Amino acid sequence: MVLDPDGVPLGGVAGYDGEQLANAAAIVTAGGALGVPARAQLIAVMTAMGESGLRVLDYGDAVGPDSRGLFQQRDNGAWGSYADRMDPLISSTNFYRALLAVDGWESLPPTIAAHRTQRNADPYHYERYWAAAVEVVAALSGAVPASSCGPLRPGNITTDGWIKPATGRLSSPFGYRIHPITGVRKLHSGMDIAASCGTPIYAAGPGQVVRAGPASSYGTLVVIDHGGGVLTRYAHMYNEDVLVSVGTPVAAGTAIGRIGSNGMSTGCHLHFEVQRGGEFVDPVPFLRALGVVL
């Protein structure tokens, strides 16, 4: 990816370019200056996409005729002066401060965290912008395509923005089985994709890495938060084959590691899990509903 002298990607990302990406970069810069976590930066960019299309607007709408700027902040004293609301860095800083004051914002679905900060008429208005925000922030941070997290897998990404997490054959499905090592009947909480050790593992969808490291029987585990209560989990990598770290924003198809046989494993494979609302669900119908054929 080619960057301009200010570090803004040339050629567009997720349908945004030029001035829009420069404004997204200002949002990320403001977050970095405050030391906020990557998830807050993703929420901020998502919110600005939903409010202004990443443009500094000098007008509001019928609901909020006094709204201005990237975040369409109201002239109610909470967001500073007109000049503050029209300044990308200052308006972003004020957004972050309001977001961080929302009780439990870190664990809320991103659109709800944004809603409780901005008070949009539709709490789910911002949800549609999450995937694009992940792509844009990843590009601005250098994570896509040229960084420690590796390149995007070419093609095969569905219109819903998801992809098969690794090439290979489905060797063990979700459900109860006799564990091949312990001999105990228990829930196999994911699906196994058998392939040679070293085969790339890809982020199944856009999100943020919330765990990357040793995890007992899982060997080394990577967990991605996709928002809306959905997590995907990737197990049995060797430590040296993990290509991402906690806080890394990823797009669907970003290489996050390589298949191994670490932990309680009988051979090279990816153990892939999906959690929705804290419960393990069968990855096959979950991915099928998103257009991914396994």
C-alpha positions as protocol buffer text, in pm:
chain_id: "A"
residue {
  index: 1
  type: MET
  ca { x: 0 y: 0 z: 0 }
}
residue {
  index: 2
  type: VAL
  ca { x: 136 y: 342 z: -101 }
}
residue {
  index: 3
  type: LEU
  ca { x: 118 y: 621 z: 158 }
}
residue {
  index: 4
  type: ASP
  ca { x: 145 y: 995 z: 106 }
}
residue {
  index: 5
  type: PRO
  ca { x: 396 y: 1202 z: 311 }
}
residue {
  index: 6
  type: ASP
  ca { x: 140 y: 1228 z: 594 }
}
residue {
  index: 7
  type: GLY
  ca { x: 97 y: 852 z: 612 }
}
residue {
  index: 8
  type: VAL
  ca { x: -245 y: 852 z: 444 }
}
residue {
  index: 9
  type: PRO
  ca { x: -306 y: 562 z: 199 }
}
residue {
  index: 10
  type: LEU
  ca { x: -330 y: 659 z: -165 }
}
residue {
  index: 11
  type: GLY
  ca { x: -590 y: 496 z: -385 }
}
residue {
  index: 12
  type: GLY
  ca { x: -867 y: 458 z: -130 }
}
residue {
  index: 13
  type: VAL
  ca { x: -965 y: 212 z: 143 }
}
residue {
  index: 14
  type: ALA
  ca { x: -1313 y: 61 z: 189 }
}
residue {
  index: 15
  type: GLY
  ca { x: -1463 y: 325 z: -39 }
}
residue {
  index: 16
  type: TYR
  ca { x: -1299 y: 621 z: 138 }
}
residue {
  index: 17
  type: ASP
  ca { x: -1013 y: 831 z: 0 }
}
residue {
  index: 18
  type: GLY
  ca { x: -836 y: 1166 z: 6 }
}
residue {
  index: 19
  type: GLU
  ca { x: -987 y: 1410 z: 255 }
}
residue {
  index: 20
  type: GLN
  ca { x: -1187 y: 1130 z: 419 }
}
residue {
  index: 21
  type: LEU
  ca { x: -878 y: 922 z: 498 }
}
residue {
  index: 22
  type: ALA
  ca { x: -694 y: 1231 z: 618 }
}
residue {
  index: 23
  type: ASN
  ca { x: -979 y: 1293 z: 862 }
}
residue {
  index: 24
  type: ALA
  ca { x: -970 y: 929 z: 973 }
}
residue {
  index: 25
  type: ALA
  ca { x: -597 y: 971 z: 1032 }
}
residue {
  index: 26
  type: ALA
  ca { x: -671 y: 1276 z: 1250 }
}
residue {
  index: 27
  type: ILE
  ca { x: -914 y: 1064 z: 1457 }
}
residue {
  index: 28
  type: VAL
  ca { x: -650 y: 795 z: 1503 }
}
residue {
  index: 29
  type: THR
  ca { x: -385 y: 1055 z: 1584 }
}
residue {
  index: 30
  type: ALA
  ca { x: -606 y: 1212 z: 1851 }
}
residue {
  index: 31
  type: GLY
  ca { x: -664 y: 869 z: 2002 }
}
residue {
  index: 32
  type: GLY
  ca { x: -293 y: 798 z: 2006 }
}
residue {
  index: 33
  type: ALA
  ca { x: -223 y: 1130 z: 2179 }
}
residue {
  index: 34
  type: LEU
  ca { x: -472 y: 1037 z: 2452 }
}
residue {
  index: 35
  type: GLY
  ca { x: -338 y: 683 z: 2478 }
}
residue {
  index: 36
  type: VAL
  ca { x: -680 y: 526 z: 2417 }
}
residue {
  index: 37
  type: PRO
  ca { x: -695 y: 158 z: 2311 }
}
residue {
  index: 38
  type: ALA
  ca { x: -738 y: 54 z: 1949 }
}
residue {
  index: 39
  type: ARG
  ca { x: -1102 y: -43 z: 2008 }
}
residue {
  index: 40
  type: ALA
  ca { x: -1183 y: 318 z: 2100 }
}
residue {
  index: 41
  type: GLN
  ca { x: -1016 y: 438 z: 1781 }
}
residue {
  index: 42
  type: LEU
  ca { x: -1222 y: 191 z: 1577 }
}
residue {
  index: 43
  type: ILE
  ca { x: -1543 y: 311 z: 1743 }
}
residue {
  index: 44
  type: ALA
  ca { x: -1450 y: 674 z: 1679 }
}
residue {
  index: 45
  type: VAL
  ca { x: -1381 y: 617 z: 1309 }
}
residue {
  index: 46
  type: MET
  ca { x: -1699 y: 409 z: 1276 }
}
residue {
  index: 47
  type: THR
  ca { x: -1900 y: 690 z: 1438 }
}
residue {
  index: 48
  type: ALA
  ca { x: -1757 y: 959 z: 1210 }
}
residue {
  index: 49
  type: MET
  ca { x: -1835 y: 740 z: 909 }
}
residue {
  index: 50
  type: GLY
  ca { x: -2194 y: 713 z: 1024 }
}
residue {
  index: 51
  type: GLU
  ca { x: -2231 y: 1080 z: 1110 }
}
residue {
  index: 52
  type: SER
  ca { x: -2050 y: 1260 z: 830 }
}
residue {
  index: 53
  type: GLY
  ca { x: -1896 y: 1011 z: 589 }
}
residue {
  index: 54
  type: LEU
  ca { x: -1558 y: 1122 z: 731 }
}
residue {
  index: 55
  type: ARG
  ca { x: -1607 y: 1480 z: 614 }
}
residue {
  index: 56
  type: VAL
  ca { x: -1600 y: 1800 z: 819 }
}
residue {
  index: 57
  type: LEU
  ca { x: -1956 y: 1914 z: 754 }
}
residue {
  index: 58
  type: ASP
  ca { x: -2053 y: 2276 z: 814 }
}
residue {
  index: 59
  type: TYR
  ca { x: -2423 y: 2191 z: 838 }
}
residue {
  index: 60
  type: GLY
  ca { x: -2654 y: 1961 z: 1030 }
}
residue {
  index: 61
  type: ASP
  ca { x: -2976 y: 1780 z: 942 }
}
residue {
  index: 62
  type: ALA
  ca { x: -3346 y: 1815 z: 1025 }
}
residue {
  index: 63
  type: VAL
  ca { x: -3300 y: 1634 z: 1356 }
}
residue {
  index: 64
  type: GLY
  ca { x: -2997 y: 1837 z: 1456 }
}
residue {
  index: 65
  type: PRO
  ca { x: -2969 y: 2157 z: 1253 }
}
residue {
  index: 66
  type: ASP
  ca { x: -2695 y: 2283 z: 1484 }
}
residue {
  index: 67
  type: SER
  ca { x: -2480 y: 1969 z: 1433 }
}
residue {
  index: 68
  type: ARG
  ca { x: -2133 y: 2028 z: 1288 }
}
residue {
  index: 69
  type: GLY
  ca { x: -1808 y: 1855 z: 1198 }
}
residue {
  index: 70
  type: LEU
  ca { x: -1690 y: 1497 z: 1165 }
}
residue {
  index: 71
  type: PHE
  ca { x: -1908 y: 1374 z: 1451 }
}
residue {
  index: 72
  type: GLN
  ca { x: -2203 y: 1608 z: 1392 }
}
residue {
  index: 73
  type: GLN
  ca { x: -2166 y: 1734 z: 1747 }
}
residue {
  index: 74
  type: ARG
  ca { x: -2445 y: 1959 z: 1876 }
}
residue {
  index: 75
  type: ASP
  ca { x: -2419 y: 2319 z: 1990 }
}
residue {
  index: 76
  type: ASN
  ca { x: -2524 y: 2232 z: 2345 }
}
residue {
  index: 77
  type: GLY
  ca { x: -2207 y: 2318 z: 2534 }
}
residue {
  index: 78
  type: ALA
  ca { x: -2094 y: 1955 z: 2566 }
}
residue {
  index: 79
  type: TRP
  ca { x: -1873 y: 1958 z: 2259 }
}
residue {
  index: 80
  type: GLY
  ca { x: -1702 y: 2296 z: 2280 }
}
residue {
  index: 81
  type: SER
  ca { x: -1720 y: 2591 z: 2047 }
}
residue {
  index: 82
  type: TYR
  ca { x: -1808 y: 2597 z: 1678 }
}
residue {
  index: 83
  type: ALA
  ca { x: -1435 y: 2605 z: 1601 }
}
residue {
  index: 84
  type: ASP
  ca { x: -1380 y: 2301 z: 1827 }
}
residue {
  index: 85
  type: ARG
  ca { x: -1651 y: 2102 z: 1654 }
}
residue {
  index: 86
  type: MET
  ca { x: -1509 y: 2188 z: 1311 }
}
residue {
  index: 87
  type: ASP
  ca { x: -1154 y: 2087 z: 1408 }
}
residue {
  index: 88
  type: PRO
  ca { x: -1089 y: 1714 z: 1342 }
}
residue {
  index: 89
  type: LEU
  ca { x: -833 y: 1676 z: 1624 }
}
residue {
  index: 90
  type: ILE
  ca { x: -1031 y: 1867 z: 1887 }
}
residue {
  index: 91
  type: SER
  ca { x: -1366 y: 1712 z: 1797 }
}
residue {
  index: 92
  type: SER
  ca { x: -1206 y: 1366 z: 1803 }
}
residue {
  index: 93
  type: THR
  ca { x: -1050 y: 1433 z: 2142 }
}
residue {
  index: 94
  type: ASN
  ca { x: -1388 y: 1543 z: 2280 }
}
residue {
  index: 95
  type: PHE
  ca { x: -1551 y: 1231 z: 2135 }
}
residue {
  index: 96
  type: TYR
  ca { x: -1294 y: 1006 z: 2305 }
}
residue {
  index: 97
  type: ARG
  ca { x: -1345 y: 1177 z: 2639 }
}
residue {
  index: 98
  type: ALA
  ca { x: -1719 y: 1125 z: 2615 }
}
residue {
  index: 99
  type: LEU
  ca { x: -1677 y: 762 z: 2503 }
}
residue {
  index: 100
  type: LEU
  ca { x: -1442 y: 677 z: 2790 }
}
residue {
  index: 101
  type: ALA
  ca { x: -1701 y: 816 z: 3033 }
}
residue {
  index: 102
  type: VAL
  ca { x: -1961 y: 562 z: 2913 }
}
residue {
  index: 103
  type: ASP
  ca { x: -1989 y: 290 z: 3175 }
}
residue {
  index: 104
  type: GLY
  ca { x: -1854 y: -40 z: 3041 }
}
residue {
  index: 105
  type: TRP
  ca { x: -1793 y: 95 z: 2690 }
}
residue {
  index: 106
  type: GLU
  ca { x: -1518 y: -163 z: 2629 }
}
residue {
  index: 107
  type: SER
  ca { x: -1757 y: -458 z: 2649 }
}
residue {
  index: 108
  type: LEU
  ca { x: -2053 y: -299 z: 2470 }
}
residue {
  index: 109
  type: PRO
  ca { x: -2122 y: -373 z: 2102 }
}
residue {
  index: 110
  type: PRO
  ca { x: -1944 y: -91 z: 1915 }
}
residue {
  index: 111
  type: THR
  ca { x: -2266 y: 61 z: 1781 }
}
residue {
  index: 112
  type: ILE
  ca { x: -2415 y: 76 z: 2132 }
}
residue {
  index: 113
  type: ALA
  ca { x: -2100 y: 236 z: 2272 }
}
residue {
  index: 114
  type: ALA
  ca { x: -2121 y: 497 z: 1995 }
}
residue {
  index: 115
  type: HIS
  ca { x: -2492 y: 551 z: 2055 }
}
residue {
  index: 116
  type: ARG
  ca { x: -2443 y: 609 z: 2428 }
}
residue {
  index: 117
  type: THR
  ca { x: -2175 y: 863 z: 2341 }
}
residue {
  index: 118
  type: GLN
  ca { x: -2359 y: 1041 z: 2058 }
}
residue {
  index: 119
  type: ARG
  ca { x: -2727 y: 955 z: 2133 }
}
residue {
  index: 120
  type: ASN
  ca { x: -2830 y: 872 z: 1779 }
}
residue {
  index: 121
  type: ALA
  ca { x: -3202 y: 815 z: 1722 }
}
residue {
  index: 122
  type: ASP
  ca { x: -3117 y: 461 z: 1601 }
}
residue {
  index: 123
  type: PRO
  ca { x: -2882 y: 275 z: 1841 }
}
residue {
  index: 124
  type: TYR
  ca { x: -2780 y: 41 z: 1556 }
}
residue {
  index: 125
  type: HIS
  ca { x: -2715 y: 313 z: 1299 }
}
residue {
  index: 126
  type: TYR
  ca { x: -2337 y: 275 z: 1324 }
}
residue {
  index: 127
  type: GLU
  ca { x: -2324 y: -106 z: 1298 }
}
residue {
  index: 128
  type: ARG
  ca { x: -2301 y: -106 z: 918 }
}
residue {
  index: 129
  type: TYR
  ca { x: -1977 y: 97 z: 931 }
}
residue {
  index: 130
  type: TRP
  ca { x: -1779 y: -132 z: 1165 }
}
residue {
  index: 131
  type: ALA
  ca { x: -1614 y: -343 z: 893 }
}
residue {
  index: 132
  type: ALA
  ca { x: -1510 y: -36 z: 694 }
}
residue {
  index: 133
  type: ALA
  ca { x: -1372 y: 127 z: 1010 }
}
residue {
  index: 134
  type: VAL
  ca { x: -1159 y: -180 z: 1076 }
}
residue {
  index: 135
  type: GLU
  ca { x: -1020 y: -168 z: 721 }
}
residue {
  index: 136
  type: VAL
  ca { x: -944 y: 203 z: 739 }
}
residue {
  index: 137
  type: VAL
  ca { x: -778 y: 192 z: 1082 }
}
residue {
  index: 138
  type: ALA
  ca { x: -580 y: -116 z: 981 }
}
residue {
  index: 139
  type: ALA
  ca { x: -457 y: 64 z: 669 }
}
residue {
  index: 140
  type: LEU
  ca { x: -366 y: 377 z: 863 }
}
residue {
  index: 141
  type: SER
  ca { x: -172 y: 173 z: 1118 }
}
residue {
  index: 142
  type: GLY
  ca { x: 12 y: -7 z: 840 }
}
residue {
  index: 143
  type: ALA
  ca { x: -149 y: -339 z: 928 }
}
residue {
  index: 144
  type: VAL
  ca { x: -289 y: -395 z: 579 }
}
residue {
  index: 145
  type: PRO
  ca { x: -123 y: -514 z: 379 }
}
residue {
  index: 146
  type: ALA
  ca { x: 238 y: -460 z: 486 }
}
residue {
  index: 147
  type: SER
  ca { x: 308 y: -518 z: 854 }
}
residue {
  index: 148
  type: SER
  ca { x: 376 y: -790 z: 1106 }
}
residue {
  index: 149
  type: CYS
  ca { x: 25 y: -925 z: 1056 }
}
residue {
  index: 150
  type: GLY
  ca { x: 94 y: -1017 z: 696 }
}
residue {
  index: 151
  type: PRO
  ca { x: -89 y: -962 z: 369 }
}
residue {
  index: 152
  type: LEU
  ca { x: -454 y: -1001 z: 288 }
}
residue {
  index: 153
  type: ARG
  ca { x: -552 y: -1330 z: 132 }
}
residue {
  index: 154
  type: PRO
  ca { x: -653 y: -1249 z: -227 }
}
residue {
  index: 155
  type: GLY
  ca { x: -1013 y: -1313 z: -329 }
}
residue {
  index: 156
  type: ASN
  ca { x: -1272 y: -1545 z: -176 }
}
residue {
  index: 157
  type: ILE
  ca { x: -1406 y: -1279 z: 62 }
}
residue {
  index: 158
  type: THR
  ca { x: -1786 y: -1284 z: 62 }
}
residue {
  index: 159
  type: THR
  ca { x: -2008 y: -983 z: 8 }
}
residue {
  index: 160
  type: ASP
  ca { x: -2073 y: -995 z: 384 }
}
residue {
  index: 161
  type: GLY
  ca { x: -1698 y: -950 z: 440 }
}
residue {
  index: 162
  type: TRP
  ca { x: -1605 y: -1299 z: 569 }
}
residue {
  index: 163
  type: ILE
  ca { x: -1372 y: -1575 z: 453 }
}
residue {
  index: 164
  type: LYS
  ca { x: -1273 y: -1935 z: 530 }
}
residue {
  index: 165
  type: PRO
  ca { x: -1001 y: -1910 z: 798 }
}
residue {
  index: 166
  type: ALA
  ca { x: -765 y: -2162 z: 635 }
}
residue {
  index: 167
  type: THR
  ca { x: -740 y: -2392 z: 336 }
}
residue {
  index: 168
  type: GLY
  ca { x: -765 y: -2762 z: 412 }
}
residue {
  index: 169
  type: ARG
  ca { x: -1022 y: -3030 z: 488 }
}
residue {
  index: 170
  type: LEU
  ca { x: -1277 y: -3032 z: 768 }
}
residue {
  index: 171
  type: SER
  ca { x: -1139 y: -3315 z: 981 }
}
residue {
  index: 172
  type: SER
  ca { x: -1356 y: -3287 z: 1294 }
}
residue {
  index: 173
  type: PRO
  ca { x: -1686 y: -3097 z: 1320 }
}
residue {
  index: 174
  type: PHE
  ca { x: -1848 y: -2912 z: 1609 }
}
residue {
  index: 175
  type: GLY
  ca { x: -2032 y: -3132 z: 1862 }
}
residue {
  index: 176
  type: TYR
  ca { x: -1985 y: -3398 z: 2127 }
}
residue {
  index: 177
  type: ARG
  ca { x: -1715 y: -3657 z: 2063 }
}
residue {
  index: 178
  type: ILE
  ca { x: -1461 y: -3880 z: 2238 }
}
residue {
  index: 179
  type: HIS
  ca { x: -1152 y: -3667 z: 2286 }
}
residue {
  index: 180
  type: PRO
  ca { x: -866 y: -3831 z: 2088 }
}
residue {
  index: 181
  type: ILE
  ca { x: -614 y: -3776 z: 2370 }
}
residue {
  index: 182
  type: THR
  ca { x: -811 y: -3797 z: 2697 }
}
residue {
  index: 183
  type: GLY
  ca { x: -1069 y: -4052 z: 2584 }
}
residue {
  index: 184
  type: VAL
  ca { x: -1341 y: -3845 z: 2757 }
}
residue {
  index: 185
  type: ARG
  ca { x: -1669 y: -3759 z: 2583 }
}
residue {
  index: 186
  type: LYS
  ca { x: -1704 y: -3381 z: 2575 }
}
residue {
  index: 187
  type: LEU
  ca { x: -1809 y: -3095 z: 2351 }
}
residue {
  index: 188
  type: HIS
  ca { x: -1574 y: -3023 z: 2063 }
}
residue {
  index: 189
  type: SER
  ca { x: -1636 y: -2649 z: 2074 }
}
residue {
  index: 190
  type: GLY
  ca { x: -1519 y: -2569 z: 1724 }
}
residue {
  index: 191
  type: MET
  ca { x: -1424 y: -2729 z: 1395 }
}
residue {
  index: 192
  type: ASP
  ca { x: -1086 y: -2862 z: 1288 }
}
residue {
  index: 193
  type: ILE
  ca { x: -932 y: -2780 z: 950 }
}
residue {
  index: 194
  type: ALA
  ca { x: -648 y: -3020 z: 874 }
}
residue {
  index: 195
  type: ALA
  ca { x: -356 y: -2888 z: 669 }
}
residue {
  index: 196
  type: SER
  ca { x: 23 y: -2892 z: 669 }
}
residue {
  index: 197
  type: CYS
  ca { x: 199 y: -2710 z: 950 }
}
residue {
  index: 198
  type: GLY
  ca { x: 291 y: -2362 z: 830 }
}
residue {
  index: 199
  type: THR
  ca { x: -27 y: -2316 z: 624 }
}
residue {
  index: 200
  type: PRO
  ca { x: -153 y: -1957 z: 666 }
}
residue {
  index: 201
  type: ILE
  ca { x: -442 y: -1879 z: 900 }
}
residue {
  index: 202
  type: TYR
  ca { x: -663 y: -1582 z: 809 }
}
residue {
  index: 203
  type: ALA
  ca { x: -895 y: -1360 z: 1010 }
}
residue {
  index: 204
  type: ALA
  ca { x: -1240 y: -1492 z: 922 }
}
residue {
  index: 205
  type: GLY
  ca { x: -1394 y: -1145 z: 944 }
}
residue {
  index: 206
  type: PRO
  ca { x: -1308 y: -784 z: 1030 }
}
residue {
  index: 207
  type: GLY
  ca { x: -1239 y: -701 z: 1392 }
}
residue {
  index: 208
  type: GLN
  ca { x: -975 y: -645 z: 1657 }
}
residue {
  index: 209
  type: VAL
  ca { x: -735 y: -894 z: 1817 }
}
residue {
  index: 210
  type: VAL
  ca { x: -816 y: -921 z: 2188 }
}
residue {
  index: 211
  type: ARG
  ca { x: -594 y: -1218 z: 2275 }
}
residue {
  index: 212
  type: ALA
  ca { x: -275 y: -1362 z: 2126 }
}
residue {
  index: 213
  type: GLY
  ca { x: -63 y: -1598 z: 2329 }
}
residue {
  index: 214
  type: PRO
  ca { x: -29 y: -1927 z: 2519 }
}
residue {
  index: 215
  type: ALA
  ca { x: -356 y: -2087 z: 2628 }
}
residue {
  index: 216
  type: SER
  ca { x: -296 y: -2430 z: 2788 }
}
residue {
  index: 217
  type: SER
  ca { x: -459 y: -2707 z: 2582 }
}
residue {
  index: 218
  type: TYR
  ca { x: -510 y: -2467 z: 2291 }
}
residue {
  index: 219
  type: GLY
  ca { x: -134 y: -2426 z: 2251 }
}
residue {
  index: 220
  type: THR
  ca { x: -123 y: -2066 z: 2133 }
}
residue {
  index: 221
  type: LEU
  ca { x: -458 y: -1895 z: 2083 }
}
residue {
  index: 222
  type: VAL
  ca { x: -563 y: -1587 z: 1886 }
}
residue {
  index: 223
  type: VAL
  ca { x: -906 y: -1433 z: 1956 }
}
residue {
  index: 224
  type: ILE
  ca { x: -1069 y: -1168 z: 1736 }
}
residue {
  index: 225
  type: ASP
  ca { x: -1360 y: -950 z: 1851 }
}
residue {
  index: 226
  type: HIS
  ca { x: -1592 y: -872 z: 1558 }
}
residue {
  index: 227
  type: GLY
  ca { x: -1837 y: -658 z: 1752 }
}
residue {
  index: 228
  type: GLY
  ca { x: -2198 y: -745 z: 1827 }
}
residue {
  index: 229
  type: GLY
  ca { x: -2091 y: -1010 z: 2078 }
}
residue {
  index: 230
  type: VAL
  ca { x: -1917 y: -1226 z: 1815 }
}
residue {
  index: 231
  type: LEU
  ca { x: -1566 y: -1366 z: 1874 }
}
residue {
  index: 232
  type: THR
  ca { x: -1363 y: -1603 z: 1657 }
}
residue {
  index: 233
  type: ARG
  ca { x: -1084 y: -1816 z: 1809 }
}
residue {
  index: 234
  type: TYR
  ca { x: -786 y: -1977 z: 1635 }
}
residue {
  index: 235
  type: ALA
  ca { x: -589 y: -2247 z: 1818 }
}
residue {
  index: 236
  type: HIS
  ca { x: -281 y: -2476 z: 1810 }
}
residue {
  index: 237
  type: MET
  ca { x: -35 y: -2232 z: 1656 }
}
residue {
  index: 238
  type: TYR
  ca { x: 324 y: -2230 z: 1776 }
}
residue {
  index: 239
  type: ASN
  ca { x: 424 y: -1909 z: 1954 }
}
residue {
  index: 240
  type: GLU
  ca { x: 665 y: -1803 z: 1681 }
}
residue {
  index: 241
  type: ASP
  ca { x: 395 y: -1841 z: 1414 }
}
residue {
  index: 242
  type: VAL
  ca { x: 156 y: -1582 z: 1558 }
}
residue {
  index: 243
  type: LEU
  ca { x: 159 y: -1274 z: 1333 }
}
residue {
  index: 244
  type: VAL
  ca { x: -60 y: -1034 z: 1533 }
}
residue {
  index: 245
  type: SER
  ca { x: -73 y: -887 z: 1882 }
}
residue {
  index: 246
  type: VAL
  ca { x: -346 y: -767 z: 2115 }
}
residue {
  index: 247
  type: GLY
  ca { x: -502 y: -447 z: 1984 }
}
residue {
  index: 248
  type: THR
  ca { x: -427 y: -516 z: 1617 }
}
residue {
  index: 249
  type: PRO
  ca { x: -723 y: -427 z: 1391 }
}
residue {
  index: 250
  type: VAL
  ca { x: -765 y: -683 z: 1114 }
}
residue {
  index: 251
  type: ALA
  ca { x: -969 y: -708 z: 795 }
}
residue {
  index: 252
  type: ALA
  ca { x: -1121 y: -1031 z: 668 }
}
residue {
  index: 253
  type: GLY
  ca { x: -844 y: -1234 z: 507 }
}
residue {
  index: 254
  type: THR
  ca { x: -557 y: -1078 z: 702 }
}
residue {
  index: 255
  type: ALA
  ca { x: -293 y: -1341 z: 780 }
}
residue {
  index: 256
  type: ILE
  ca { x: -284 y: -1379 z: 1161 }
}
residue {
  index: 257
  type: GLY
  ca { x: -67 y: -1689 z: 1199 }
}
residue {
  index: 258
  type: ARG
  ca { x: 28 y: -2033 z: 1070 }
}
residue {
  index: 259
  type: ILE
  ca { x: -116 y: -2376 z: 1136 }
}
residue {
  index: 260
  type: GLY
  ca { x: 66 y: -2582 z: 1398 }
}
residue {
  index: 261
  type: SER
  ca { x: 17 y: -2874 z: 1637 }
}
residue {
  index: 262
  type: ASN
  ca { x: 77 y: -2701 z: 1969 }
}
residue {
  index: 263
  type: GLY
  ca { x: -110 y: -2796 z: 2288 }
}
residue {
  index: 264
  type: MET
  ca { x: -345 y: -3096 z: 2305 }
}
residue {
  index: 265
  type: SER
  ca { x: -323 y: -3181 z: 1937 }
}
residue {
  index: 266
  type: THR
  ca { x: -270 y: -3502 z: 1741 }
}
residue {
  index: 267
  type: GLY
  ca { x: -145 y: -3336 z: 1421 }
}
residue {
  index: 268
  type: CYS
  ca { x: -120 y: -3017 z: 1221 }
}
residue {
  index: 269
  type: HIS
  ca { x: -457 y: -2841 z: 1206 }
}
residue {
  index: 270
  type: LEU
  ca { x: -648 y: -2523 z: 1289 }
}
residue {
  index: 271
  type: HIS
  ca { x: -904 y: -2555 z: 1567 }
}
residue {
  index: 272
  type: PHE
  ca { x: -1150 y: -2275 z: 1484 }
}
residue {
  index: 273
  type: GLU
  ca { x: -1422 y: -2159 z: 1723 }
}
residue {
  index: 274
  type: VAL
  ca { x: -1704 y: -1905 z: 1709 }
}
residue {
  index: 275
  type: GLN
  ca { x: -1857 y: -1751 z: 2021 }
}
residue {
  index: 276
  type: ARG
  ca { x: -2177 y: -1551 z: 2003 }
}
residue {
  index: 277
  type: GLY
  ca { x: -2306 y: -1386 z: 2320 }
}
residue {
  index: 278
  type: GLY
  ca { x: -2053 y: -1586 z: 2524 }
}
residue {
  index: 279
  type: GLU
  ca { x: -2173 y: -1924 z: 2390 }
}
residue {
  index: 280
  type: PHE
  ca { x: -1990 y: -2153 z: 2150 }
}
residue {
  index: 281
  type: VAL
  ca { x: -2181 y: -2205 z: 1824 }
}
residue {
  index: 282
  type: ASP
  ca { x: -2121 y: -2435 z: 1529 }
}
residue {
  index: 283
  type: PRO
  ca { x: -1887 y: -2246 z: 1291 }
}
residue {
  index: 284
  type: VAL
  ca { x: -2017 y: -2420 z: 979 }
}
residue {
  index: 285
  type: PRO
  ca { x: -2374 y: -2278 z: 972 }
}
residue {
  index: 286
  type: PHE
  ca { x: -2247 y: -1951 z: 1120 }
}
residue {
  index: 287
  type: LEU
  ca { x: -2006 y: -1901 z: 827 }
}
residue {
  index: 288
  type: ARG
  ca { x: -2252 y: -2044 z: 575 }
}
residue {
  index: 289
  type: ALA
  ca { x: -2502 y: -1773 z: 671 }
}
residue {
  index: 290
  type: LEU
  ca { x: -2232 y: -1520 z: 583 }
}
residue {
  index: 291
  type: GLY
  ca { x: -2172 y: -1677 z: 242 }
}
residue {
  index: 292
  type: VAL
  ca { x: -1861 y: -1878 z: 332 }
}
residue {
  index: 293
  type: VAL
  ca { x: -1851 y: -2227 z: 180 }
}
residue {
  index: 294
  type: LEU
  ca { x: -1632 y: -2471 z: 376 }
}
